[in-house]
Amino acid sequence: MVRQYSDNDIDAVMQILLDTNIQAHHFIPSDYWRTNCNMVREMLPHAEIYVHEDDCTKQIDGFIGLNDDYIEGVFVKETMQSKGIGKQLLNHAKEFKSKLKLSVYQENEKAIKFYLREKFSIQSESVDDNTGEKEFIMVWNQ
């Protein structure tokens, strides 16, 4: 089930965020993600966030963060990946957005394949100022 984020979800969301960033971005030192945790924790209440909660266990296993039509990230627990959760989260956002945009590191091939499969297209390339890593800007239009 996809539902709106509530303040009680902060610890679960932050753990998923940290774990999946470290796992998916092996090319960036893990300390980078750990160092940014407090800043992200402070920003979360100001973002538009939807969580995927397991119907049986009531545990959060993924979430999507939006800033207007920009996807700040789609994060799914490593053990729950490739089960359609990311697709459900994206589809939820597509229900009320006519355009979505995101940045994805070029070395994160799994994510790029996922977004291409979900009808995003590569619009341009850039470099992330914080990490120095090359990234694609990808866009989906209704």
Secondary structure, 3 states (H helix, E strand, C coil): CEEECCHHHHHHHHHHHHHHHHHHCCCCCHHHHHHHHHHHHHHHHHCEEEEEECCCCCCEEEEEEEECCEEEEEEECHHHCCCCHHHHHHHHHHHHCCEEEEEEECCCHHHHHHHHHCCCEEEEEEECCCCCCEEEEEEEEC
